[in-house]
């Protein structure tokens, strides 16, 4: 896919910054922790960390591809789902950290002040 390179040049620094920062958060906490079944919790967290690392590696390859800066976005079909999951992580990070001053409705409708 090709997009206007002005867009990639404008958003790539933010995406890269947030990609790096979001990787420092621990997103692998088992939500149903059971002290009686620590093996299940450990197994789940190990599996999630492995999947998380694969997702992030796929997105890193995309962001580091020299073509990306020129508006060319190329993802192998086998990595498409991994990249989508990693981009979703970055999107949620941007929402929580960079856009926290805005309500969901404001962001969904675009009804907000740019000065904020």
HELIX and SHEET records of a PDB file:
HELIX    1   1 UNK A    5  UNK A   22  1                                  18    
HELIX    2   2 UNK A   38  UNK A   64  1                                  27    
HELIX    3   3 UNK A   68  UNK A   70  5                                   3    
HELIX    4   4 UNK A   77  UNK A   79  5                                   3    
HELIX    5   5 UNK A   80  UNK A   97  1                                  18    
HELIX    6   6 UNK A  104  UNK A  109  1                                   6    
END                                                                             
